[in-house]
C-alpha cells in the first residue's frame, strides 16, 4: 500500500469550513503563541485554555464538565501516579547508585563514559519518568566527566537524549505515551484499528530506537559537541566573574566596626552582596545579615563594575584583593564549596527576580554568577528574572548542598557528600514498581489502577512519607494535560481535525503512504521544539488518524509516528525539560543541540518509520 498513489486509493471530499472550525483554529493558534512565547507559565496557559474553550462553548462544543474533564482523565491521573512512583524510587538513591556503578566502569575513556551514561539512563527511563532521572544523574555524570578529565559538555546532552529515547521502551516511559494511548482509545470509536496501548505494545520498536540512538551518541555525537566547559573547570573563570568579585577590608576606625552585615550592605549600596566574611583566616560563607563585623575583617563581595569603582572611594573600607579562581575563594571545602544550582521545573524561583540577599537567607548559599537561557550574565545579576534551566554559580557549606540536593527547587550539579537516601527501602520500591508493571502488562487491571495502588504501597511501606507525595508531582505537567485534553476534544468534535487532515491528504496525497507517514513524524518533531510534547500529541494525533483514514492507510501507524516523534526533541533546549536541565551545567549554546540533534533526529525518523511499517504495516 505504501508505494501506490494515495488519492487514487480513496477519493476524499473536502469538508465544509464552518464557523466552529474557525473558532477552534483560533483557540489553537492562541495556544501555540502562548506556548512559544511563554508569556505565562505553561500551567497557567493551560488553565486559560479551559476558560476560553468553555466561554466559547456555542462554537467549541466544550461545556464546563468537558472543560474540566482533563483533571479526571485516565492519562492525567496515571501520569500523576507514575510521577509519585518515580519520586519513591528517587528517595531510595537507586538511580544514583546505578550511575555511580557505571561511573566506576567508565574511567577516562570518552566512549566508556558515554556508554555508561546511556546504559545508566535509557533502560531506567523506560519505567521511570525521565525528568527526575536526568535531574538525579546530572551531578553523577558531571562527576564522571571531571574524574575522567572529560568536558561535561561531551556527556550532558547525550544524557538528556538517552533519557528521551529510553522513554519509548514502554507505555509508562513518558507522559506522552500515556496521553497518546488515551487519545487512541478515545478515537477507537471512529477508527477500529485504534485502541488503548498495552504496557509493551511498542517495546520492540523502542529497543531498536534506543540501540540506534546509543550507537550514534557513543560513536558519532561526541565529535559534534564542542567542549564548552573545560574538564575540571575553574568556575570563577568559566563564569567570567573574576572582575566582579573583590575583597574589601574594614579599616581601623571604620563606622562599620560592630555593624551587622545587613547594615553595611545597605550603606554600601543595593548592588553589593557580601558572599564571605573572613576573620583571622576563618571564612564564613553566605553570612547571615545579623553577623557582626570587627576591625580588620575582610568582606568578599559580588557586585558590578560601577559599584566596584564606588567602593574605591567608600568610607571605612579599602580594596585589598580581587579573587580570580575557585582556590582563592574556597581555601577550605568545609567552609564553602563552589558549584552550580540548576533551577528545576517546579521551582518557586521560576519567574522570580534574583535577589542575592533573599537567596542567601533562604538557601544559605551565596550567588556568584548566573547563566540565563544559556548565556553568561557577567555584570549585573541582581533583578534578573529566573527561568527553568537557568544555572546559578553559588558557594555554600557542604551540609547546605546536601540539604539542597533533597529539595525540588534546584538541581545541585555535584553529588552530595552525605546523601540521606532510604537505601534500605530500595528492594521494596523495586518490588512495588515490578508489581505495577506486571499487573498492567498482564491485563489484570488497567495501568491507572495498578499505578494508584503502587502509590498507596509506597506510603504504607515507608518508601515515601505522606507529605512527599505532593513534592514528587510536577504539577505544571498535570495542569498542562488537564488544559490541552479538552482542546483535543474540541478539535475532533468541531471537525477541525478532519479539515486539517484533508489539507494534508490533498497536498501530500500524491506521495507514497510511507513518505506521508515520515512527513507526519518530521512535522511533529518540529512542532514539539516549539510547544510541549504533550500539546503536540493532542493536536496532531487526531489529524494523523484522520489523514491515514483519508488515504486508506493504517491509523495506528500514524499515531505511533506522532507519539515517537513527540518524545524525541533534539533540535533545541526548550522543547523538552531534560534539555533545559543540562543547558547550564554543559555551558551549551542553542546551536549545540541542533548540531548533534539534527542528524540524530533524521536517522531516527527513518528508523522509526521503517520500523512502524515493518511491525504494524501502513
FIVEXLO-79788 format. One line per 5 residues: number of its first residue (from 0); for each residue z, x, y of C-alpha. Coordinates in Angstrom, 2 decimals. Example, Ala and Ser with C-alpha at 12.3 -4.5 7.8 and 13.67 -1.06 7.14 Angstrom:
REM FIVEXLO-79788
0> 7.80/12.30/-4.50 | 7.14/13.67/-1.06
REM end
This chain:
REM FIVEXLO-79788
0> 0.00/0.00/0.00 | 0.85/2.88/2.34 | -2.76/4.08/2.50 | -4.52/0.83/3.41 | -5.01/-0.75/6.78
5> -2.01/-2.88/7.65 | -3.74/-5.51/9.75 | -6.29/-6.06/7.03 | -3.47/-6.91/4.63 | -1.87/-9.68/6.61
10> -3.14/-11.09/9.92 | -0.37/-11.58/12.46 | -0.23/-14.37/15.02 | 1.11/-13.43/18.41 | 4.38/-15.25/19.17
15> 4.57/-17.07/22.47 | 6.59/-15.18/25.09 | 9.39/-17.56/26.06 | 11.97/-17.61/28.83 | 14.68/-16.99/26.23
20> 12.93/-13.79/25.14 | 12.59/-12.55/28.71 | 16.28/-13.15/29.39 | 17.31/-11.28/26.23 | 14.92/-8.44/27.07
25> 16.59/-8.28/30.50 | 20.03/-8.00/28.89 | 18.76/-5.28/26.54 | 17.25/-3.37/29.49 | 20.54/-3.67/31.37
30> 22.44/-2.40/28.31 | 20.11/0.58/27.94 | 20.52/1.53/31.60 | 24.31/1.28/31.36 | 24.46/3.33/28.16
35> 22.16/6.04/29.53 | 23.71/6.34/33.00 | 27.30/5.92/31.75 | 28.25/4.15/34.97 | 31.01/2.55/32.91
40> 32.66/3.78/29.70 | 30.74/2.52/26.67 | 33.58/0.26/25.53 | 33.72/-1.40/28.96 | 29.93/-1.80/28.93
45> 30.20/-3.45/25.51 | 32.71/-6.00/26.80 | 30.49/-6.65/29.82 | 27.58/-7.38/27.45 | 29.65/-10.04/25.70
50> 30.40/-11.69/29.05 | 26.74/-11.62/30.13 | 25.46/-13.00/26.82 | 27.93/-15.90/26.88 | 27.34/-16.69/30.57
55> 23.60/-16.84/29.82 | 24.15/-18.99/26.71 | 21.38/-21.52/27.54 | 18.84/-18.68/27.14 | 20.60/-16.22/24.80
60> 22.00/-18.79/22.39 | 25.30/-16.88/22.30 | 28.25/-19.27/22.65 | 31.81/-17.98/23.15 | 32.58/-17.97/19.41
65> 29.43/-15.97/18.62 | 30.08/-13.70/21.59 | 33.41/-12.52/20.19 | 32.28/-12.64/16.57 | 31.75/-8.88/16.67
70> 35.51/-8.37/16.68 | 35.84/-10.21/13.37 | 32.61/-8.84/11.87 | 32.85/-7.18/8.46 | 31.30/-3.99/9.83
75> 33.77/-3.72/12.73 | 36.85/-4.23/10.57 | 35.53/-1.91/7.86 | 34.87/0.86/10.39 | 38.36/0.37/11.82
80> 39.92/0.67/8.35 | 37.85/3.74/7.49 | 38.91/5.45/10.72 | 42.53/4.91/9.77 | 41.92/6.24/6.25
85> 40.25/9.32/7.77 | 43.29/9.75/10.01 | 45.54/9.66/6.96 | 43.58/12.44/5.28 | 43.71/14.45/8.51
90> 47.52/14.19/8.67 | 47.79/15.96/5.31 | 45.91/19.05/6.53 | 43.49/18.76/3.61 | 40.33/19.23/5.69
95> 41.73/22.26/7.47 | 42.84/23.79/4.17 | 39.34/23.34/2.78 | 37.96/25.02/5.90 | 40.36/27.93/5.58
100> 39.48/28.49/1.93 | 35.79/28.57/2.79 | 36.57/30.92/5.69 | 38.23/33.36/3.32 | 34.98/33.43/1.37
105> 32.78/33.83/4.46 | 33.71/37.35/5.60 | 31.44/38.92/8.20 | 28.11/37.71/6.80 | 26.49/35.15/9.09
110> 24.78/33.41/6.18 | 28.02/33.17/4.20 | 29.76/31.84/7.30 | 27.07/29.20/7.71 | 27.19/28.36/4.00
115> 30.97/27.96/4.24 | 30.60/25.76/7.32 | 28.04/23.47/5.69 | 29.86/23.23/2.34 | 33.18/22.50/4.04
120> 31.64/19.83/6.27 | 28.81/17.86/4.66 | 30.48/16.61/1.44 | 33.67/15.66/3.28 | 31.66/13.79/5.94
125> 30.21/11.64/3.18 | 33.62/10.00/2.70 | 35.45/10.52/5.98 | 34.32/9.65/9.48 | 32.54/12.77/10.73
130> 34.05/12.65/14.24 | 37.60/13.61/13.15 | 36.17/16.01/10.56 | 34.40/18.02/13.27 | 37.43/17.79/15.58
135> 39.59/19.29/12.83 | 37.11/22.01/11.91 | 36.19/23.26/15.41 | 39.23/25.61/15.55 | 38.75/26.65/11.91
140> 35.07/27.54/12.39 | 35.82/29.29/15.70 | 38.38/31.46/13.92 | 35.85/32.16/11.13 | 33.41/33.40/13.76
145> 35.98/35.55/15.54 | 37.29/37.13/12.34 | 33.74/37.88/11.21 | 32.74/39.29/14.62 | 30.17/36.49/14.99
150> 29.47/34.48/18.12 | 30.94/30.94/17.74 | 27.64/29.73/19.23 | 25.98/30.57/15.91 | 28.26/28.26/13.92
155> 29.35/25.30/16.03 | 26.05/23.40/16.37 | 25.48/23.85/12.60 | 28.99/22.38/12.11 | 28.01/19.28/14.08
160> 24.62/18.89/12.41 | 26.07/19.41/8.91 | 28.56/16.60/9.55 | 25.76/14.26/10.62 | 23.57/14.80/7.55
165> 26.69/14.62/5.36 | 27.37/11.16/6.72 | 24.22/9.94/4.94 | 25.67/10.58/1.48 | 27.50/7.26/1.14
170> 27.91/3.86/2.75 | 31.20/4.91/4.37 | 29.98/8.28/5.66 | 29.40/6.94/9.17 | 29.94/3.72/11.07
175> 26.15/3.46/11.47 | 25.68/2.98/7.72 | 28.31/0.25/7.58 | 26.77/-1.56/10.55 | 23.25/-1.24/9.12
180> 24.47/-2.71/5.83 | 25.97/-5.69/7.65 | 22.77/-6.31/9.65 | 20.70/-6.03/6.47 | 22.88/-8.65/4.79
185> 22.52/-10.96/7.78 | 18.73/-10.60/7.74 | 18.63/-11.26/3.99 | 18.06/-14.97/4.59 | 14.66/-14.19/6.14
190> 13.75/-11.11/4.11 | 14.67/-11.33/0.38 | 14.43/-7.55/-0.03 | 17.38/-7.02/2.32 | 21.00/-7.13/1.18
195> 24.40/-5.57/1.72 | 24.29/-1.95/0.56 | 26.38/-0.62/-2.30 | 28.55/2.48/-1.94 | 25.97/4.94/-3.35
200> 22.76/2.97/-2.78 | 21.04/5.72/-0.80 | 23.03/8.73/-2.05 | 20.06/10.22/-3.89 | 18.13/10.49/-0.63
205> 21.25/11.61/1.22 | 21.67/14.54/-1.17 | 18.09/15.66/-0.51 | 18.61/15.39/3.25 | 21.83/17.43/3.03
210> 20.18/20.16/0.94 | 17.14/20.44/3.21 | 19.33/20.41/6.32 | 21.66/23.05/4.86 | 18.79/25.37/3.93
215> 17.38/25.08/7.44 | 20.73/25.74/9.14 | 21.58/28.70/6.90 | 18.22/30.47/6.80 | 16.41/29.37/10.00
220> 18.61/27.64/12.55 | 20.87/30.53/13.50 | 17.86/32.61/14.56 | 17.08/29.94/17.17 | 20.63/29.82/18.56
225> 21.47/32.31/21.31 | 24.88/33.99/21.49 | 26.17/32.03/24.46 | 29.76/33.05/23.73 | 30.21/36.68/22.67
230> 32.09/37.39/19.46 | 35.80/37.65/20.19 | 35.03/36.74/23.78 | 37.37/37.52/26.63 | 37.95/34.03/28.03
235> 38.61/35.14/31.60 | 35.27/36.92/31.61 | 33.43/34.16/29.72 | 34.61/31.51/32.19 | 33.93/33.78/35.18
240> 37.34/33.05/36.69 | 38.43/36.62/37.47 | 37.57/36.15/41.14 | 39.70/33.01/41.37 | 42.95/34.30/39.87
245> 45.20/36.52/41.95 | 48.78/37.79/41.81 | 51.00/37.38/44.85 | 54.48/38.79/45.26 | 57.41/37.14/47.03
250> 58.29/39.82/49.61 | 61.83/40.62/50.88 | 62.97/38.14/53.49 | 60.33/35.62/52.44 | 61.04/31.96/53.22
255> 60.00/31.26/49.62 | 63.06/33.00/48.17 | 65.17/30.47/46.25 | 62.49/27.82/46.80 | 61.10/25.71/43.99
260> 57.59/26.40/42.64 | 56.56/22.91/43.73 | 57.76/23.52/47.29 | 55.93/26.85/47.51 | 52.74/25.25/46.21
265> 52.94/22.61/48.96 | 53.45/25.31/51.60 | 50.54/27.45/50.42 | 48.06/24.56/50.17 | 46.68/21.93/47.77
270> 44.15/24.32/46.24 | 46.88/26.66/44.97 | 48.03/26.24/41.36 | 50.79/28.52/40.06 | 49.95/29.32/36.43
275> 52.60/32.02/35.82 | 55.80/33.34/37.32 | 56.62/36.97/36.45 | 60.25/38.03/36.90 | 61.29/41.50/35.73
280> 58.41/41.64/33.20 | 59.39/38.22/31.89 | 56.43/35.83/32.14 | 56.90/32.09/32.48 | 53.61/30.33/31.69
285> 52.90/26.91/33.22 | 56.20/26.98/35.13 | 57.89/23.71/36.00 | 57.90/22.55/39.59 | 61.70/22.92/39.68
290> 61.59/26.64/38.79 | 63.40/28.69/41.47 | 61.78/31.84/42.86 | 63.54/35.07/43.64 | 62.72/38.07/45.76
295> 60.15/40.29/44.00 | 58.82/37.54/41.72 | 55.07/37.68/41.15 | 53.12/34.43/41.11 | 49.83/34.29/39.24
300> 47.80/31.60/41.00 | 44.45/29.97/40.29 | 42.56/28.87/43.38 | 39.18/29.13/45.16 | 37.65/31.83/47.35
305> 38.60/30.19/50.65 | 42.23/29.85/49.58 | 42.34/33.48/48.42 | 41.25/34.56/51.89 | 44.00/32.40/53.35
310> 46.62/33.98/51.05 | 45.89/37.41/52.54 | 47.47/36.20/55.80 | 50.10/33.85/54.33 | 53.73/34.33/55.38
315> 56.19/35.60/52.82 | 53.74/36.74/50.14 | 51.31/39.59/49.60 | 48.39/40.07/47.23 | 49.31/42.57/44.54
320> 46.73/42.06/41.79 | 43.55/40.42/40.53 | 43.59/39.99/36.71 | 40.12/40.37/35.18 | 40.83/39.93/31.47
325> 42.85/37.98/28.93 | 45.00/41.06/28.27 | 46.13/41.21/31.90 | 47.10/37.53/31.87 | 48.56/37.37/28.39
330> 50.56/40.51/27.65 | 52.76/38.63/25.17 | 51.50/35.86/22.89 | 54.96/34.39/22.73 | 54.77/33.82/26.48
335> 51.33/32.30/26.62 | 48.11/32.10/24.62 | 44.77/31.64/26.38 | 42.49/29.19/24.60 | 40.22/26.16/25.13
340> 41.01/22.46/25.04 | 38.13/20.01/24.49 | 38.53/16.52/25.98 | 38.29/14.19/22.99 | 36.56/10.86/22.63
345> 39.50/8.54/23.28 | 41.45/10.88/25.57 | 43.32/9.45/28.51 | 41.81/12.31/30.52 | 38.31/10.80/30.37
350> 37.38/9.57/33.83 | 40.44/11.18/35.46 | 40.15/13.77/38.22 | 41.56/17.15/37.27 | 44.93/17.77/38.89
355> 46.24/21.11/37.55 | 49.77/20.33/38.70 | 49.90/16.99/36.86 | 48.18/18.55/33.86 | 50.82/21.28/33.73
360> 53.65/18.75/33.92 | 52.20/16.54/31.17 | 50.76/19.13/28.79 | 52.90/22.20/29.62 | 49.68/24.21/30.00
365> 48.15/25.97/32.99 | 44.47/25.30/33.71 | 42.44/28.45/34.36 | 38.84/27.29/34.07 | 36.53/24.39/33.28
370> 33.21/23.71/31.60 | 31.90/20.35/32.81 | 28.91/18.92/30.90 | 28.35/22.41/29.50 | 28.21/24.16/32.89
375> 30.86/26.53/34.20 | 32.83/25.32/37.19 | 33.95/28.66/38.53 | 35.19/27.90/42.02 | 36.77/24.57/42.91
380> 38.09/22.76/39.81 | 40.66/20.52/41.49 | 39.44/16.96/41.69 | 36.60/17.33/39.14 | 36.24/14.13/37.11
385> 36.63/14.88/33.40 | 34.36/13.57/30.66 | 34.21/13.63/26.87 | 33.34/17.13/25.67 | 34.49/18.90/28.83
390> 36.36/22.09/27.98 | 39.43/23.35/29.80 | 40.44/27.00/29.65 | 44.24/26.97/29.53 | 47.20/29.21/28.96
395> 50.18/27.77/27.11 | 53.03/28.85/24.84 | 52.33/28.74/21.06 | 54.66/25.79/20.46 | 52.81/23.82/23.15
400> 49.46/24.45/21.44 | 50.97/23.39/18.10 | 52.09/20.15/19.71 | 48.74/19.57/21.45 | 46.88/20.08/18.16
405> 48.63/16.95/16.86 | 47.66/14.84/19.89 | 44.50/12.80/20.26 | 43.84/13.66/23.92 | 42.41/17.11/23.31
410> 40.98/19.33/20.58 | 42.61/22.77/20.55 | 39.89/25.34/19.86 | 42.19/27.51/17.76 | 44.27/26.82/14.70
415> 47.94/26.06/15.36 | 50.30/28.84/14.31 | 52.89/26.43/12.94 | 50.98/23.37/11.73 | 53.04/20.34/10.77
420> 50.90/18.70/8.12 | 52.13/16.37/5.40 | 50.73/18.61/2.69 | 52.97/17.02/0.03 | 51.19/13.71/0.67
425> 47.70/15.16/0.14 | 47.40/14.13/-3.56 | 48.46/10.58/-2.65 | 45.97/10.39/0.22 | 43.14/11.65/-2.00
430> 44.08/9.16/-4.74 | 44.00/6.31/-2.22 | 40.55/7.34/-0.96 | 39.23/7.63/-4.52 | 40.63/4.18/-5.24
435> 38.98/2.68/-2.15 | 35.61/4.20/-3.06 | 35.87/3.29/-6.76 | 36.81/-0.34/-6.14 | 33.88/-0.79/-3.75
440> 31.42/1.21/-5.89 | 32.22/-0.85/-8.99 | 31.83/-4.09/-7.01 | 35.34/-5.18/-7.94 | 35.99/-6.08/-4.32
445> 33.93/-5.57/-1.11 | 34.44/-2.34/0.83 | 36.11/-4.36/3.62 | 38.91/-5.48/1.31 | 39.33/-2.17/-0.52
450> 39.47/-0.25/2.77 | 42.13/-2.57/4.21 | 44.13/-2.24/1.00 | 43.82/1.54/1.38 | 45.27/1.33/4.89
455> 48.30/-0.53/3.58 | 48.69/2.02/0.78 | 48.57/4.89/3.29 | 51.50/3.39/5.20 | 53.56/2.33/2.18
460> 53.19/5.77/0.60 | 54.22/7.58/3.80 | 50.88/9.31/4.38 | 50.77/7.57/7.76 | 53.57/6.23/9.93
465> 53.01/2.66/11.16 | 52.70/3.77/14.80 | 50.00/6.29/13.81 | 47.58/3.54/12.75 | 46.56/2.89/16.34
470> 46.16/6.58/17.21 | 43.73/7.07/14.29 | 41.29/4.45/15.60 | 38.51/5.41/18.02 | 38.77/2.22/20.00
475> 35.64/2.79/22.06 | 33.60/2.64/18.82 | 35.32/-0.60/17.81 | 34.62/-2.22/21.18 | 31.06/-0.90/21.14
480> 30.43/-2.53/17.77 | 32.00/-5.77/18.94 | 29.74/-5.79/22.01 | 26.39/-4.85/20.51 | 26.61/-7.09/17.43
485> 26.13/-10.32/19.45 | 23.31/-8.58/21.33 | 21.58/-8.06/18.00 | 22.11/-11.71/17.12 | 20.53/-12.73/20.45
490> 17.52/-10.53/19.70 | 17.00/-12.26/16.36 | 17.71/-15.86/17.38 | 15.63/-15.79/20.57 | 12.59/-14.42/18.75
495> 12.64/-11.26/20.89 | 12.82/-9.04/17.79 | 9.81/-10.79/16.27 | 7.87/-10.38/19.52 | 8.61/-6.64/19.66
500> 7.60/-6.39/16.01 | 4.27/-7.99/16.85 | 3.68/-5.42/19.58 | 4.39/-2.63/17.07 | 2.05/-4.15/14.49
505> -0.73/-4.77/16.99 | -0.61/-1.22/18.36 | 0.13/0.72/15.17 | -1.14/-1.74/12.59 | -4.34/0.24/12.01
510> -2.23/3.13/10.72 | -1.20/3.59/7.08 | 2.15/1.97/6.34 | 3.75/5.33/5.65 | 2.81/6.53/9.14
515> 4.20/3.34/10.72 | 7.43/4.00/8.82 | 7.51/7.55/10.19 | 6.89/6.24/13.73 | 9.95/3.99/13.43
520> 12.00/6.99/12.32 | 10.88/9.08/15.29 | 11.34/6.27/17.82 | 14.84/5.57/16.50 | 15.75/9.24/16.71
525> 14.57/9.45/20.32 | 16.37/6.27/21.38 | 19.59/7.48/19.73 | 19.51/10.51/22.03 | 19.82/8.14/25.00
530> 22.19/5.45/23.70 | 24.74/5.35/20.90 | 23.61/5.45/17.28 | 25.25/2.08/16.61 | 23.43/0.45/19.52
535> 20.07/1.83/18.38 | 20.62/0.41/14.87 | 21.48/-3.03/16.25 | 18.38/-3.07/18.46 | 15.84/-1.61/16.04
540> 16.68/-2.87/12.55 | 15.63/-6.50/13.30 | 12.42/-5.20/14.89 | 11.73/-2.86/11.97 | 12.29/-5.59/9.37
545> 10.00/-8.00/11.23 | 7.33/-5.34/11.66 | 7.48/-4.48/7.96 | 7.00/-8.13/7.04 | 4.13/-8.36/9.51
550> 2.18/-5.60/7.77 | 3.15/-6.62/4.25 | 5.48/-3.65/3.77 | 8.97/-3.37/2.27 | 11.58/-4.29/4.94
555> 14.27/-2.34/3.09 | 12.29/0.88/3.52 | 12.06/0.31/7.27 | 15.78/-0.49/7.53 | 16.62/2.77/5.74
560> 14.30/4.73/8.04 | 16.08/3.36/11.12 | 19.52/3.94/9.60 | 18.85/7.57/8.62 | 17.21/8.38/11.96
565> 20.08/6.88/13.95 | 22.54/9.23/12.25 | 20.58/12.40/12.96 | 20.97/13.10/16.68 | 19.85/16.70/17.04
570> 17.99/16.91/20.36 | 20.83/16.95/22.87 | 24.61/16.92/23.29 | 25.03/13.31/24.44 | 23.53/11.37/21.54
575> 26.39/11.95/19.12 | 30.12/12.55/19.62 | 30.26/15.61/17.37 | 27.61/17.34/19.51 | 29.86/16.89/22.55
580> 32.87/18.36/20.73 | 31.11/21.71/20.20 | 29.38/21.77/23.60 | 32.09/23.64/25.50 | 33.52/25.94/22.78
585> 30.00/27.07/21.91 | 29.11/27.66/25.56 | 25.86/25.82/24.89 | 23.18/24.72/27.28 | 21.34/21.43/26.89
590> 18.21/23.21/25.69 | 20.04/24.92/22.81 | 20.32/21.62/20.96 | 16.64/20.92/21.37 | 15.64/24.45/20.36
595> 17.37/24.27/16.99 | 17.40/20.48/16.58 | 13.75/19.55/17.21 | 12.36/21.46/14.18 | 15.20/20.07/12.03
600> 14.50/16.52/13.22 | 10.80/16.91/12.46 | 11.45/18.35/8.98 | 13.97/15.65/8.10 | 11.66/12.91/9.41
605> 9.02/13.93/6.87 | 11.53/14.48/4.05 | 13.31/11.19/4.69 | 10.16/9.07/4.99 | 8.64/10.56/1.84
610> 11.97/10.11/0.05 | 12.16/6.45/1.07 | 8.60/5.90/-0.15 | 9.43/7.59/-3.48 | 12.72/5.81/-4.19
615> 12.08/2.35/-2.75 | 8.36/2.12/-2.04 | 6.75/0.98/1.18
REM end
